């Protein structure tokens, strides 16, 4: 089950099999006859109908069905508070369909006087999917139809994300199974449209790995027009450009991304300036969001009568902490003995943003899942992290159930337990960052580079030599561009 075409039509390659390379999965294969033997030749024998990608698609479809089943109580009984929280089936789709006029024909950004608290392309997706629901008004039947339409399209985007991840991994396509069956996506994938941004970034990174820089930039730019976080990948590209001295990939990709983002945003900003600015004003002025460290602090501070942080203070602290994290990541990237991989740096930057941001919605976990599958595909760490995120996901809804119902504490989750769940989520994410950073500092621990691979997602940086590498412990051994120029002279 290793190739999409028989070996006669494609170059043969030996693929990395998880049951052979991952100790946790090796133990689980005892039920089906044990791990694949060392004399087996993945990629040489024709797999027949069950190729890697087809199996991944089947797994994704099953996971997508499970994600809809999680919401089945609300699909049958409606999305009403506090029941939608106690049943852990909340979704933004019904809420926005009812309360942002989508059910009454309002098209975000295009309808006069419309305001939408999300970026432009996400608003366009919300409006177009509303047009696909027959009928008029925000009736229960249309709300259900709107949810089902979006859940179906998200499943399609999820499949595309899985395939892009598999094709980026080259000899390790099975790592994309993490994305296909991720509990985080099953639980949170249909809360909002974040999967669209995740998919656009994944396909953009795929084209970057194939050195199709303009296409990569366009897709990353469209992803940024859907959700702002895909722009963070340019931090990783910048660091690799500095490390290798290859500036052109950064400039071309960034220019294409900027052009795509402007092409989506400028017409809306010209047509509806106040509606276009609303997302940015809302983001700046909003207080700490549920499950962010700042929200957890304010909960504890309120109970202990400590000073509570306002939006301005949180904006300043969050920005400064994120910038400090980026400086530390840059220091790691430029001092590591071997050039880091693109996925490793992208994971670290996005994770740092999540941990310091003043908002952490439950669906934000899906931002990290494809990046982790590319940066550190270790199933043990992945499943532990996903288990903790699942615990946090349940705690969020139980806490919101208590808030919206006004019920007594003894019948709900009390605040300290919710704060504990937020703390566990942060510790688990920070732990993954430490492991990825350790893989960068000591490449012997990097599972990807154990299989004669350098940087499968790096595109123009794959296999490149160092142009700049700092060694604070031994400055004389640092790789500096002017030293190379002097030696060439």
Order of alpha helices (4+ residues) and beta strands (2+ residues): alpha-alpha-alpha-alpha-alpha-alpha-alpha-alpha-alpha-alpha-alpha-alpha-alpha-alpha-alpha-alpha-alpha-alpha-alpha-alpha-alpha-alpha
